[in-house]
Amino acid sequence: MAAASKKPAGPGVLSRKQEYAYWQLERKDKTYYLFDGGGRCGKTWLICSWMIKEAMTHPGSRQLIVRKVRAAAGKTLYDNTLTALLRNALGWRGRREALTWTNDNGSIIRVDGLDDEERMQNVLGDDFLHIFMNEATQMSHKAMQMAQTRLAQVLPGNPLHKLILDCNPRGPRHWVHRVGVERVDPDTLRPLPAADRWYRLNWTPLDNPYISEDVLEIYAGFTGNHRKQMLEGIWCENEGAVYDEWDESTHVYYETPPGFSQWPRVMGIDFGFTNPFVCLWGAIDPDGGLWIYRELYKRNLLVSEAAREIRRMTKNDPRPEWVVADHDAEGRAELNKNGVKTKRAKKSVLMGINKVKARLARQANGKPRLHVSHRCPNLINEMYEYVWEPSQGGVNSKEQPKKTNDHAQDALRYIVMGLDGGGGAGML
């Protein structure tokens, strides 16, 4: 593609929002971009499409696409996006092991992760024409500052360099909001030196005419501030959250660590029918860290049906050390009858909350002792929506969480109490 004014080649047709964003990326008066908003809006697809066009327009250019974790970058950015765009394109060669796509004109698009300080220094050790930081809220302000210094590749015609950030919204005190929305230094709150070089475009899933009804239904089912962030694209704090330590960039993982298949397993169950029946699966690492890796979260499910589903979902797992469940004697008896043996959970709510909060807190090594897989969307949603009873007269007299959005929370608390508080199951 020879002219910068042409839209990128690739499968599908750009939405009106994507077309508008594309032309904003062409602006000569902007260098830094924030595309923020809910999930499945089409942000990432559009940015990658534009970078492909840039690679074809500027022979010999180097472009970098990064995410916090390299393994996640490989799946979401290399496999699901770049490969989908380029697999049938003439003049492009992909190398999965290197996470690169190279054009016949010598241009290269590289995908990588900034997993730790050493890798960040390594990845950002070269000069690039453009850098795209995907899910920027999961990365540090320092990483963005380093990326700014690497926009230095010199090419014929002196094309403009671009640093592009995209993300789902978090709280308005996050550094990405400070920089990309408020255009102030996140530490000093003083205006950025190049504030006028920033451009911000907010998105929602409703901007994407190609999104499936099933996905929209999932987002529409979110409540409270998580709905505001993921469906409406609004930056907001979750006031009154029980687990104010919760931070997706810290606690959600995308790849299981080495040795995971050998770790002991535990499970927690909260009964429900009109409310969801919930089962959570956890693995315990050698340092005692808890990794929630699977959830069953379903309404209108008979206990006998739930037992069959649990057995099906667990058939390839190591046998669990124990399964703790709510005190519903009839429910536990039905599970036992159908091959899922359980022990009574320790249900002290406030003690359990404190135990969960202790695991969410960063330890001396900077890491928490509770991790949740991205494949557990209902548990993640409840981490935002599990809130304290509102105060009355300035005092929360009950000192209890609201009994809503707590079904996965109960199952999680049972597991944590089984590990750290006796729980009827004892310590591993």
C-alpha positions as CSV (number, residue, x, y, z in Angstrom):
1,M,0.0,0.0,0.0
2,A,1.8,3.1,-1.2
3,A,-0.2,6.0,0.1
4,A,-0.8,6.9,3.7
5,S,-4.3,8.3,2.9
6,K,-5.6,4.8,2.0
7,K,-7.4,2.6,4.5
8,P,-5.7,-0.7,5.5
9,A,-6.4,-3.9,3.8
10,G,-7.9,-6.7,5.9
11,P,-10.9,-8.9,6.5
12,G,-14.2,-7.1,7.4
13,V,-15.3,-3.6,7.0
14,L,-14.3,-0.8,9.4
15,S,-17.1,0.6,11.6
16,R,-17.9,4.3,11.5
17,K,-16.1,4.7,14.8
18,Q,-13.0,2.8,13.5
19,E,-12.9,5.0,10.4
20,Y,-13.1,8.1,12.5
21,A,-10.3,6.8,14.8
22,Y,-8.2,5.8,11.7
23,W,-8.2,9.4,10.4
24,Q,-7.3,10.7,13.9
25,L,-4.2,8.5,13.8
26,E,-3.3,10.3,10.5
27,R,-3.2,13.7,12.2
28,K,0.2,15.5,12.0
29,D,-0.4,17.6,15.1
30,K,-0.8,14.5,17.5
31,T,1.9,12.1,18.7
32,Y,0.3,10.4,21.7
33,Y,-3.1,8.6,21.7
34,L,-5.4,7.1,24.3
35,F,-8.2,4.9,23.0
36,D,-10.2,3.9,26.1
37,G,-13.5,2.2,26.6
38,G,-15.3,-1.0,27.3
39,G,-14.5,-4.4,25.9
40,R,-14.9,-5.6,22.2
41,C,-15.2,-2.1,20.9
42,G,-12.8,-2.6,17.9
43,K,-10.0,-0.5,19.3
44,T,-7.2,-3.0,19.0
45,W,-8.3,-4.3,15.6
46,L,-8.3,-0.7,14.2
47,I,-4.9,0.2,15.7
48,C,-3.2,-3.0,14.4
49,S,-4.8,-2.4,10.9
50,W,-3.4,1.1,10.9
51,M,0.1,-0.1,11.9
52,I,0.0,-2.7,9.1
53,K,-0.7,0.2,6.6
54,E,2.2,2.2,8.1
55,A,4.6,-0.8,7.8
56,M,3.7,-1.0,4.1
57,T,4.0,2.7,3.6
58,H,7.4,3.1,5.2
59,P,9.9,0.4,4.1
60,G,12.3,-0.8,6.8
61,S,10.1,0.5,9.6
62,R,10.0,-1.1,13.0
63,Q,6.8,-1.2,15.0
64,L,6.2,-2.6,18.4
65,I,3.0,-3.9,20.0
66,V,3.3,-4.7,23.7
67,R,1.2,-6.0,26.5
68,K,2.1,-6.7,30.2
69,V,2.5,-10.5,29.7
70,R,4.2,-11.9,26.6
71,A,2.2,-15.1,26.6
72,A,-1.1,-13.1,26.6
73,A,0.3,-10.8,23.9
74,G,1.1,-13.8,21.8
75,K,-2.5,-15.1,22.0
76,T,-4.5,-11.9,21.9
77,L,-2.4,-9.7,19.7
78,Y,-0.3,-12.0,17.5
79,D,-2.7,-15.0,17.0
80,N,-6.1,-13.3,17.2
81,T,-5.4,-10.0,15.6
82,L,-2.3,-9.7,13.5
83,T,-2.5,-13.2,12.1
84,A,-6.2,-12.8,11.3
85,L,-5.3,-9.6,9.4
86,L,-2.2,-10.9,7.6
87,R,-2.6,-14.7,7.1
88,N,-3.7,-14.2,3.5
89,A,-1.9,-11.0,2.8
90,L,0.7,-11.0,0.0
91,G,4.3,-10.0,1.0
92,W,4.0,-10.8,4.7
93,R,5.7,-13.6,6.6
94,G,4.9,-14.5,10.2
95,R,7.2,-16.2,12.8
96,R,5.1,-17.4,15.7
97,E,8.2,-18.3,17.9
98,A,9.5,-14.7,17.5
99,L,6.0,-13.1,17.5
100,T,7.0,-11.1,14.4
101,W,5.4,-10.3,11.0
102,T,7.9,-9.1,8.3
103,N,7.0,-7.4,5.0
104,D,8.9,-7.9,1.8
105,N,9.9,-4.2,2.0
106,G,11.9,-4.9,5.2
107,S,9.3,-3.5,7.7
108,I,8.7,-5.6,10.8
109,I,5.9,-5.6,13.4
110,R,7.0,-7.1,16.7
111,V,4.7,-8.3,19.5
112,D,6.1,-8.7,23.0
113,G,5.5,-8.4,26.7
114,L,6.9,-6.3,29.5
115,D,6.7,-9.1,32.1
116,D,9.4,-7.7,34.4
117,E,12.1,-5.0,34.6
118,E,14.7,-7.0,32.7
119,R,12.3,-7.8,29.8
120,M,11.1,-4.2,29.7
121,Q,14.7,-3.0,29.3
122,N,15.3,-5.6,26.6
123,V,12.1,-5.0,24.6
124,L,12.5,-1.2,24.7
125,G,16.1,-1.3,23.8
126,D,15.6,-0.5,20.1
127,D,14.2,2.5,18.3
128,F,10.7,2.3,16.6
129,L,8.5,4.2,14.3
130,H,5.4,3.5,16.3
131,I,4.7,1.8,19.6
132,F,1.2,0.4,20.7
133,M,0.7,-0.4,24.4
134,N,-2.3,-2.7,24.6
135,E,-4.2,-2.8,27.9
136,A,-2.0,0.0,29.1
137,T,-3.7,0.0,32.6
138,Q,-1.9,-3.2,33.3
139,M,1.5,-1.6,32.7
140,S,3.4,1.1,34.6
141,H,3.9,4.8,34.0
142,K,7.6,4.1,33.8
143,A,7.0,1.7,30.9
144,M,5.2,4.4,29.0
145,Q,7.9,6.9,29.7
146,M,10.5,4.5,28.4
147,A,8.4,3.9,25.3
148,Q,8.3,7.6,24.6
149,T,12.1,7.7,24.4
150,R,12.1,4.8,21.9
151,L,10.1,6.7,19.3
152,A,13.2,7.5,17.4
153,Q,13.6,5.4,14.3
154,V,14.8,7.6,11.4
155,L,13.3,6.8,8.0
156,P,13.2,8.5,4.6
157,G,10.6,11.3,4.5
158,N,10.8,11.7,8.4
159,P,7.4,10.1,9.1
160,L,5.7,11.1,12.4
161,H,6.2,8.8,15.3
162,K,3.2,7.7,17.3
163,L,2.7,6.2,20.8
164,I,-0.8,4.6,21.1
165,L,-2.4,3.4,24.3
166,D,-5.6,1.5,24.6
167,C,-7.4,0.1,27.7
168,N,-10.6,-0.6,29.5
169,P,-11.3,2.1,32.1
170,R,-10.3,1.8,35.8
171,G,-10.4,4.4,38.5
172,P,-9.8,8.0,37.6
173,R,-6.7,8.1,39.8
174,H,-5.0,5.6,37.6
175,W,-1.9,6.9,35.8
176,V,-3.4,6.3,32.4
177,H,-6.4,8.5,33.2
178,R,-4.1,11.2,34.6
179,V,-1.9,11.2,31.5
180,G,-4.4,10.4,28.7
181,V,-7.6,12.1,29.9
182,E,-6.4,14.8,32.3
183,R,-3.1,15.3,30.5
184,V,-1.2,15.8,33.8
185,D,1.8,14.2,35.4
186,P,0.4,11.4,37.6
187,D,2.9,12.2,40.4
188,T,2.9,16.0,40.5
189,L,-0.5,16.6,38.8
190,R,1.2,19.4,36.8
191,P,0.3,19.7,33.1
192,L,2.2,17.5,30.7
193,P,5.0,19.3,28.8
194,A,3.4,18.0,25.5
195,A,-0.2,18.1,26.6
196,D,-1.3,19.5,23.2
197,R,0.2,16.5,21.4
198,W,-2.2,14.1,23.1
199,Y,-5.5,12.8,21.6
200,R,-8.1,10.8,23.4
201,L,-11.1,8.9,22.0
202,N,-13.6,7.1,24.2
203,W,-15.3,3.9,23.0
204,T,-18.2,1.5,24.0
205,P,-19.1,-1.9,22.7
206,L,-22.1,-0.3,21.1
207,D,-19.7,1.3,18.7
208,N,-19.0,-2.1,17.2
209,P,-21.8,-3.2,14.8
210,Y,-20.1,-6.6,14.4
211,I,-20.2,-7.6,18.1
212,S,-22.3,-10.7,18.7
213,E,-25.6,-10.5,20.7
214,D,-24.2,-13.1,23.1
215,V,-21.2,-10.9,24.0
216,L,-23.4,-7.8,24.4
217,E,-25.7,-9.8,26.7
218,I,-22.7,-10.7,28.9
219,Y,-21.8,-7.0,29.2
220,A,-25.4,-6.0,29.8
221,G,-25.5,-8.4,32.7
222,F,-22.7,-6.6,34.5
223,T,-23.9,-4.3,37.3
224,G,-22.7,-1.2,39.1
225,N,-19.3,0.3,38.4
226,H,-18.1,-2.8,36.5
227,R,-20.9,-2.2,34.0
228,K,-20.0,1.5,33.8
229,Q,-16.4,0.6,33.0
230,M,-16.9,-2.4,30.6
231,L,-20.1,-1.4,28.8
232,E,-20.3,2.4,29.1
233,G,-16.6,3.1,29.0
234,I,-16.6,5.3,32.2
235,W,-13.6,5.7,34.5
236,C,-15.0,5.3,38.0
237,E,-14.0,4.1,41.5
238,N,-15.9,1.4,43.2
239,E,-16.9,3.3,46.3
240,G,-17.7,1.1,49.3
241,A,-16.0,-2.0,47.8
242,V,-15.3,-4.7,50.3
243,Y,-12.1,-5.6,48.5
244,D,-10.6,-2.2,47.7
245,E,-7.3,-4.0,47.4
246,W,-8.6,-5.6,44.2
247,D,-6.7,-4.6,41.0
248,E,-7.1,-6.6,37.8
249,S,-3.6,-5.6,36.7
250,T,-2.2,-7.3,39.8
251,H,-4.7,-10.1,40.6
252,V,-5.9,-11.4,37.2
253,Y,-3.7,-13.8,35.3
254,Y,-3.8,-15.1,31.7
255,E,-1.3,-18.0,31.7
256,T,-0.8,-20.6,34.4
257,P,2.7,-20.6,35.9
258,P,5.3,-23.4,35.5
259,G,4.5,-26.4,37.6
260,F,0.8,-25.6,37.8
261,S,-0.3,-29.1,36.8
262,Q,1.4,-30.6,39.9
263,W,-0.1,-28.2,42.4
264,P,-2.7,-29.4,45.0
265,R,-6.3,-28.6,44.2
266,V,-9.2,-27.3,46.4
267,M,-12.8,-26.4,45.6
268,G,-15.5,-24.2,47.1
269,I,-19.3,-24.4,46.6
270,D,-22.1,-22.0,47.3
271,F,-25.6,-23.4,46.7
272,G,-28.3,-21.7,44.7
273,F,-31.1,-22.2,42.3
274,T,-32.9,-18.9,41.7
275,N,-29.5,-17.4,42.7
276,P,-26.6,-18.9,40.9
277,F,-25.0,-22.2,42.0
278,V,-21.3,-21.5,42.2
279,C,-18.3,-23.8,42.3
280,L,-14.7,-22.4,42.2
281,W,-11.6,-24.4,41.5
282,G,-8.3,-23.4,43.1
283,A,-4.7,-24.6,42.9
284,I,-2.1,-24.0,45.6
285,D,1.4,-23.0,44.6
286,P,4.5,-24.1,46.6
287,D,4.5,-20.8,48.6
288,G,0.9,-21.2,49.6
289,G,-0.6,-18.8,47.0
290,L,-4.1,-19.5,45.8
291,W,-4.8,-19.5,42.0
292,I,-8.5,-19.6,41.2
293,Y,-8.6,-21.2,37.7
294,R,-12.2,-22.2,36.9
295,E,-15.7,-21.3,37.8
296,L,-19.2,-22.8,37.4
297,Y,-21.8,-20.0,37.8
298,K,-25.3,-21.0,36.8
299,R,-28.9,-20.3,37.8
300,N,-31.8,-22.8,37.7
301,L,-29.4,-25.7,38.2
302,L,-30.5,-28.7,40.3
303,V,-27.9,-30.0,42.7
304,S,-27.8,-33.3,40.9
305,E,-27.2,-31.5,37.6
306,A,-24.5,-29.4,39.2
307,A,-22.7,-32.5,40.5
308,R,-22.6,-34.0,37.0
309,E,-21.3,-30.7,35.6
310,I,-18.6,-30.5,38.4
311,R,-17.5,-34.1,37.6
312,R,-17.3,-33.3,33.9
313,M,-15.3,-30.1,34.4
314,T,-13.0,-31.8,36.9
315,K,-12.3,-35.1,35.1
316,N,-8.9,-34.1,33.8
317,D,-7.8,-32.4,37.0
318,P,-5.8,-33.9,39.9
319,R,-8.1,-35.1,42.7
320,P,-8.9,-32.2,45.0
321,E,-7.5,-32.3,48.6
322,W,-10.9,-31.1,49.7
323,V,-14.2,-29.5,48.7
324,V,-15.9,-27.1,51.1
325,A,-19.5,-26.2,50.7
326,D,-22.3,-24.2,52.3
327,H,-24.1,-25.8,55.3
328,D,-27.2,-26.8,53.3
329,A,-27.4,-30.4,54.6
330,E,-29.8,-31.5,51.8
331,G,-27.6,-30.0,49.1
332,R,-24.4,-31.5,50.5
333,A,-26.2,-34.9,50.7
334,E,-27.3,-34.7,47.1
335,L,-23.7,-33.8,46.0
336,N,-22.3,-36.7,47.9
337,K,-24.9,-39.0,46.4
338,N,-23.8,-37.9,43.0
339,G,-20.1,-38.3,43.6
340,V,-19.0,-34.9,44.9
341,K,-17.9,-35.3,48.5
342,T,-17.8,-32.1,50.6
343,K,-16.9,-30.7,54.0
344,R,-18.8,-28.0,55.8
345,A,-17.3,-24.5,55.2
346,K,-16.4,-22.2,58.0
347,K,-18.9,-19.3,57.3
348,S,-17.6,-16.4,59.6
349,V,-18.2,-13.6,57.1
350,L,-16.0,-10.9,58.6
351,M,-13.2,-13.2,59.5
352,G,-13.3,-14.7,56.0
353,I,-13.3,-11.2,54.4
354,N,-10.2,-10.3,56.4
355,K,-8.5,-13.5,55.3
356,V,-9.3,-12.8,51.6
357,K,-8.1,-9.1,52.0
358,A,-4.8,-10.4,53.5
359,R,-4.3,-12.6,50.4
360,L,-5.1,-9.7,48.1
361,A,-2.5,-7.5,49.7
362,R,0.9,-7.4,48.1
363,Q,3.6,-9.3,50.0
364,A,7.2,-8.4,50.6
365,N,8.0,-9.7,47.0
366,G,5.5,-7.3,45.6
367,K,3.0,-10.1,44.7
368,P,-0.4,-11.1,46.2
369,R,-1.3,-14.6,47.4
370,L,-4.6,-14.7,45.6
371,H,-4.8,-14.8,41.8
372,V,-7.9,-15.2,39.6
373,S,-7.9,-16.4,36.0
374,H,-9.4,-14.2,33.3
375,R,-11.6,-17.2,32.6
376,C,-13.6,-16.5,35.7
377,P,-15.7,-13.4,34.6
378,N,-18.4,-13.7,37.2
379,L,-16.0,-13.8,40.1
380,I,-14.1,-10.9,38.7
381,N,-17.4,-9.0,38.3
382,E,-18.3,-9.6,41.9
383,M,-14.9,-8.4,43.1
384,Y,-16.1,-4.9,41.9
385,E,-19.8,-5.3,43.0
386,Y,-19.3,-6.8,46.5
387,V,-19.8,-3.7,48.7
388,W,-20.4,-2.8,52.4
389,E,-23.9,-1.9,53.7
390,P,-24.2,1.9,53.4
391,S,-23.6,3.8,56.5
392,Q,-26.4,5.4,58.5
393,G,-25.6,8.5,60.3
394,G,-22.0,8.2,59.3
395,V,-21.7,4.7,60.8
396,N,-22.0,1.3,59.2
397,S,-23.6,-0.1,62.3
398,K,-23.9,-3.7,60.9
399,E,-20.3,-3.9,59.6
400,Q,-21.6,-6.4,57.1
401,P,-21.4,-6.5,53.3
402,K,-24.6,-6.3,51.3
403,K,-26.2,-9.6,50.5
404,T,-26.1,-9.0,46.8
405,N,-23.5,-9.9,44.1
406,D,-21.9,-12.3,46.7
407,H,-22.4,-15.8,45.3
408,A,-18.9,-16.3,44.0
409,Q,-17.6,-14.3,46.9
410,D,-19.0,-16.8,49.3
411,A,-17.4,-19.7,47.5
412,L,-14.1,-17.9,47.4
413,R,-14.3,-17.1,51.1
414,Y,-15.0,-20.7,51.9
415,I,-11.8,-21.8,50.1
416,V,-9.7,-19.1,51.8
417,M,-11.1,-20.0,55.2
418,G,-10.3,-23.7,54.4
419,L,-6.7,-22.6,53.9
420,D,-6.2,-19.9,56.4
421,G,-8.9,-20.2,59.0
422,G,-9.5,-23.9,59.7
423,G,-12.6,-24.0,57.6
424,G,-13.6,-27.6,58.6
425,A,-11.1,-28.7,55.9
426,G,-7.9,-27.8,57.6
427,M,-4.7,-26.4,56.3
428,L,-2.9,-28.1,53.3
